[in-house]
Amino acid sequence: MSDDDRLARVTLSVVGEPGETRLLNLAADLGPRGLLDALHEQSEERDLFAAVSSRLAEVEPERELEQAARAGIRFVTPSDPEWPQQLGDLATAGALQARGGVPVGLWVKGPLPLTELAGSVAVVGSRSSTSYGERVAGDIAAVVGLAGRVTVSGGAFGIDYASHRGAVSTSSPTAAVLACGADRVYPAAHREMLTYLGREHAVVSEAPLGAAPHRVRFLARNRLIAALTRGTVVVEAAARSGALNTANWAQRLNRFVMGVPGPVTSACSVGIHHLIRTGGATLVTNGEDVLELVAKAGEHLAADPRGPEQARDVLSFTDRQVLDAVPVAVGAHVHSIAKVAGLADAEVRPILDRLEEQGFVEPDEGGWRLGVVART
Amino acid sequence: MSDDDRLARVTLSVVGEPGETRLLNLAADLGPRGLLDALHEQSEERDLFAAVSSRLAEVEPERELEQAARAGIRFVTPSDPEWPQQLGDLATAGALQARGGVPVGLWVKGPLPLTELAGSVAVVGSRSSTSYGERVAGDIAAVVGLAGRVTVSGGAFGIDYASHRGAVSTSSPTAAVLACGADRVYPAAHREMLTYLGREHAVVSEAPLGAAPHRVRFLARNRLIAALTRGTVVVEAAARSGALNTANWAQRLNRFVMGVPGPVTSACSVGIHHLIRTGGATLVTNGEDVLELVAKAGEHLAADPRGPEQARDVLSFTDRQVLDAVPVAVGAHVHSIAKVAGLADAEVRPILDRLEEQGFVEPDEGGWRLGVVART
């Protein structure tokens, strides 16, 4: 029965399209074997999926699994302990651009078990990124990795590449979720990286072996990146970037959506600024900000940004009150300083002497103005 | 009576400190003349403000007004038609760092009536700004000005200077609110600009003539910038920037608080990123974003960012469905493309021919892959 379920899922994975919502929803309702039976019979489903049904005869699921095994690829289904339970959220998340639903299974290459993706973070963004964006993406992945979390991305040029590389730079696990088959390489220039990830980490795809990187498959793939992770960080995204589609899915799935700002003069940041501005994403500036959001409440609290310690920080409250009342430009007399500080002249005089010794104030025009120490 | 009120206010302006909350609140409760009377008598108030009371005898309010008039400076009080009514919000906004309250009057130099500041926008930020921040500040002020709104800033180095200059670049009105007296110049290097603003626009101060730029006076001044304007835009702010104090006041006063993001690697943007991240400011990227917020609902709607028009935008829905199913890298056959698109082979064939003519697809390995037009 478990074997039969697995083989039925392999068949559906091969004949169906990744993220073909209606088919996946029917598979969930009838069970994979139930759906296949319906497609074989004279049924409503058979009429609805005529193209799919006509291809059923061509599929030999055992052979698909053998071929996959030879390529070092396993097929993970919901009955496997390795199945990432968080994908269940896709059952009720609806569809975007006609793509949605829980995948019938995932083709996986590499030693990283998918269960490790619980609590993982997606770092995605523009393919035509800037060196600024790549640096920030790499830093975020490195910090997320040091905190023991997997960085998930799409293996593409630009931000995706920088994210995987950033994780690897701290010997941290990282998974690439592809739009083509897990046995294929796209883009071709990333052969070396994807081979490395398939050997040391994980390369994941909903599409069967040999599947080409079709445009629609990127949309289906983006929903997986969002669903597998606890939050999605978009590093750079122009106005029509695919990364915004991933962010959209993350939002639908109640995952954290985070965006890294950039110069408002950079076209690469237009999409993410719009997302932050309209409340679609939380602004994050580094890995610590990301961890604060995705970690359990109270863990990984990011420190509030603080300026450098200032010399005046060591002064007593009254000393600071006096110092604050000393003019910046041209010296003022004790009387005037006392007035501004709201203190008596006699109280202020010895404090000014002390502040002068420490370099906080200096004599000017028979009075005092701010000294070198106070101006730094 | 109106004259007497004005003279009492001049006296309080000269003896009191800008934004000295307790004194200003008493002036509101007892009336300026009532407070002066109390300070002259044997009273609780006289004991509380001993330093202030002891200086009352020195002040000749008529002479102060004459001196001001000679310097081209007028004293504007709540009984003048020019009084900016929005300052009334300070009555209930409490205090920050012991500064707060409605000023007893404002010293103003320049032809711009303060009533014009209704609907104005504050553009403020770091003194040690970057050229990036200065450019963005100038652009925002220019656009705000072209929409007929006054840009308010603090006349300081960096972002303040760029804001005033940006407004002037489109011949738009701009007001500098100073921490020192309106007859003084601080910083000295801005003599030319402040002289120009005092002749063509407006230089405003709560502090009396001759008052030096004390540190606490900047805090009192920041509350005025926030209160005079409908919204505050912070362009660059390091972790301890005074601009964050202005933003804090704007928040308290239910004004719009807006922040311009920058590179997360820039120390000049740390403070503003924190403010956006924690919900203290709305991210804005240009003057249009600012106008959308501060304008009446429905006016100045900023267009959603759009990528450049793409060639595929002109295609019919079915044509696009087919095109989306064509692989990016290696050619696929009609049958495979039809499967991905969810259409019949016979339907797809003529569409592919048409798409090839238009350059959207190109022949590859006996099938089709994306063509030059679709890849741009």
Chai-1 contact restraints between the chains, C-beta under 6 A:
chainA,res_idxA,chainB,res_idxB,connection_type,confidence,min_distance_angstrom,max_distance_angstrom,comment,restraint_id
A,E17,B,V340,contact,1.0,0.0,6.0,A-B,restraint_1
A,A51,B,K339,contact,1.0,0.0,6.0,A-B,restraint_2
A,Y132,B,P263,contact,1.0,0.0,6.0,A-B,restraint_3
A,V136,B,V264,contact,1.0,0.0,6.0,A-B,restraint_4
A,Y186,B,A329,contact,1.0,0.0,6.0,A-B,restraint_5
A,A212,B,P327,contact,1.0,0.0,6.0,A-B,restraint_6
A,A212,B,A332,contact,1.0,0.0,6.0,A-B,restraint_7
A,P213,B,V328,contact,1.0,0.0,6.0,A-B,restraint_8
A,P213,B,A329,contact,1.0,0.0,6.0,A-B,restraint_9
A,H214,B,A325,contact,1.0,0.0,6.0,A-B,restraint_10
A,H214,B,P327,contact,1.0,0.0,6.0,A-B,restraint_11
A,H214,B,V340,contact,1.0,0.0,6.0,A-B,restraint_12
A,R215,B,D324,contact,1.0,0.0,6.0,A-B,restraint_13
A,V216,B,D324,contact,1.0,0.0,6.0,A-B,restraint_14
A,A239,B,P305,contact,1.0,0.0,6.0,A-B,restraint_15
A,A239,B,R306,contact,1.0,0.0,6.0,A-B,restraint_16
A,A239,B,G307,contact,1.0,0.0,6.0,A-B,restraint_17
A,R240,B,G307,contact,1.0,0.0,6.0,A-B,restraint_18
A,P261,B,P261,contact,1.0,0.0,6.0,A-B,restraint_19
A,G262,B,P263,contact,1.0,0.0,6.0,A-B,restraint_20
A,P263,B,Y132,contact,1.0,0.0,6.0,A-B,restraint_21
A,P263,B,G262,contact,1.0,0.0,6.0,A-B,restraint_22
A,P263,B,P263,contact,1.0,0.0,6.0,A-B,restraint_23
A,V264,B,V136,contact,1.0,0.0,6.0,A-B,restraint_24
A,V264,B,T285,contact,1.0,0.0,6.0,A-B,restraint_25
A,V270,B,P305,contact,1.0,0.0,6.0,A-B,restraint_26
A,H273,B,T285,contact,1.0,0.0,6.0,A-B,restraint_27
A,H274,B,P305,contact,1.0,0.0,6.0,A-B,restraint_28
A,I276,B,L283,contact,1.0,0.0,6.0,A-B,restraint_29
A,R277,B,L283,contact,1.0,0.0,6.0,A-B,restraint_30
A,L283,B,I276,contact,1.0,0.0,6.0,A-B,restraint_31
A,L283,B,R277,contact,1.0,0.0,6.0,A-B,restraint_32
A,T285,B,V264,contact,1.0,0.0,6.0,A-B,restraint_33
A,T285,B,H273,contact,1.0,0.0,6.0,A-B,restraint_34
A,P305,B,A239,contact,1.0,0.0,6.0,A-B,restraint_35
A,P305,B,V270,contact,1.0,0.0,6.0,A-B,restraint_36
A,P305,B,H274,contact,1.0,0.0,6.0,A-B,restraint_37
A,R306,B,A239,contact,1.0,0.0,6.0,A-B,restraint_38
A,G307,B,A239,contact,1.0,0.0,6.0,A-B,restraint_39
A,G307,B,R240,contact,1.0,0.0,6.0,A-B,restraint_40
A,D324,B,R215,contact,1.0,0.0,6.0,A-B,restraint_41
A,D324,B,V216,contact,1.0,0.0,6.0,A-B,restraint_42
A,A325,B,H214,contact,1.0,0.0,6.0,A-B,restraint_43
A,P327,B,A212,contact,1.0,0.0,6.0,A-B,restraint_44
A,P327,B,H214,contact,1.0,0.0,6.0,A-B,restraint_45
A,V328,B,P213,contact,1.0,0.0,6.0,A-B,restraint_46
A,A329,B,Y186,contact,1.0,0.0,6.0,A-B,restraint_47
A,A329,B,P213,contact,1.0,0.0,6.0,A-B,restraint_48
A,A332,B,A212,contact,1.0,0.0,6.0,A-B,restraint_49
A,V340,B,E17,contact,1.0,0.0,6.0,A-B,restraint_50
A,V340,B,H214,contact,1.0,0.0,6.0,A-B,restraint_51
